[in-house]
Amino acid sequence: MERETTQFIDKLIGLGILRKEIEADIRYIYRCSQKLELPFLDYMNIRDLVEMGGYEDDSPLLAVLICMFGVLQEGSLCLDLDEEKLCTGLLSFIEEQEAGEIAREFLSGLSRDKYKGLITRNGDEYLPLILSETKGRKLLYFQKFYLHEKFLRLRIEALLTAEPAFKIPESTIEAYLEDIYSPQLSVRVSKGGLPIEQDKHQVEAIRLSLRSQFSIISGGPGTGKTFLMVNIIRCLMRAGIGVEEILLGAPTGRAAQRMTEAIQYNINTIRGPSEDDKGLLNLKGSTLHKILRYRSYDHGFYYGEGNPLPASVIILDEVSMVDVVMMEKFLRAVDPTRTKLIFLGDKDQLPSVEAGAVFAEMSDGIRAERFKGRLTVLEKTYRSGANLLRLAKQINRGIAPEYSTLPFDSALQLKPDKWAFVQNDGVRAWRNHIRLWTDYHYLRPIKGDSRSFKDLIGEACGMDHAELLNSDPGLEILGEIFNRVGSARVLSLVRNGIYGCTGINREVADYLSLEFGPSAWTKEWYFSGAVIMITRNDYSKEVFNGDVGVVIREGRGVYRAFFPRSGSYITFSMDLLPPWELAFAMTVHKSQGSEFHDVLLVLPEDEAHRLLTREIVYTGITRAKKRLIIYGTESGLNNALERQIERQSGLRW
């Protein structure tokens, strides 16, 4: 990257675009900006912008544009031009004294309209950059994000002021609640188990969802969001809303599939379901793109502002993962006078990978006064495990937990509801530790069963796929295989490197393939027993981005991938699968919405890595149901506790 940047600057000088006398300043800014790890395309865009405006020699503008691309990469919609905040942004790649001087010089030029060839105020002209001055704030946007944010605000306001399309009397709402929580009709914790508790926050969330045209429900892991979603839909159906009038959506295919599975599981726990309840078994979740009918030929959608979705109710789950652009496009297709909209998510979880933090900003009880009366926060946790819950709450508040480091082999022996911190002692120790983890979870028998994951794969290889899918012994083996797959996962904050999920997956696969079949691994990069994850939706096969499967070499020698699906399984030959990757380890981002008995959370080697934040550590920790190992350095963990994701936007409700 540094070589490319040097060549780029030399080219600018050679073309006469960059004056020789300011070359040192420009080189300094570009060299420092390597800390941001911007893609080279961003530098090309910066070049185009300064050429377009005639500002090739303006080093303060150049630094601010680099800073702007940096905050966009972090997920912000804009750059806050408050002098102190701008200086802080520049400090991420420029020394303190220079950052202060650059910030002041740029702001001085901006106040004199020096950049009127590139920056317009409040969108009055068609220029690439827009300066928004509202409520005493100066925010610099690229036009795309300015417009999406502006229209998103208008659509949210329309939802907030819309009257309910169908009004349900309070007495009727109370009758519905009494009905769905009655012994015969209550959703239960499991088939034949106890009825779910009538929690006051959940009951209030149901009331709010039935009264309002737009409502928001936030709750952490284990707070019963899926129970709640099912009970809301049951009440809506009792109010006369048909299954065909309800849409369930989520940002990813896997999250949408989990909505389907949650409904089927919960309805099947009811002792005496009504006909309305049974009708819910036909309700399926879909991705936002599928609901809007994405058109690949023009990258647009069938449903939009002039053609709204024909639904009476839309429930969106995992809304924290939806970025500003997708949210605005989706709400474009929602008629607020006709369609009831319900958002579900966790306000403390990681925001979307792309720009914006819409759900967190709407769920912030301090700043989001506009949503008062539309927001319910679920507080009671039903998941067992007081220690892990306490740790998650401490991390969420930025409080350093008390701990002593443990050797890795001791951490593997933790009792339920325990966690441990293992010190990173270098690459050689790490490779040994990841093999210990692999051996423990995939090659050894587990307590209460004499068979290991390897043994189960061996039994499955003795059957063909028809026998595995249709016989009791085959289904029992597949069930045990996926129980093991779902019981343990390595989570990394990053994708690349020895501590990233790609490197970890390679380490695990190299080790396991020696036991399961090295020849296939060498030729095809998979082997019998490989845990894989789909990375692109394939609606024709009904496999989705985030679906986790297992490769099995069936009795006839054909390698097939098996995936769990609503109490059963589906299978495809490996050469017919959409794109996939190994999934013994995955990023914390990809793990959202999933839970595992045992989690190994790996912090980056770089103790100042930009991804080390409170939110990402909280999200990783809350994936663990029974045991957790945090692997890294004490200073890396402390750095994460001190940093919260602060995405800049103009969305101040």
Disulfide bonds with the S-S distance in Angstrom:
none
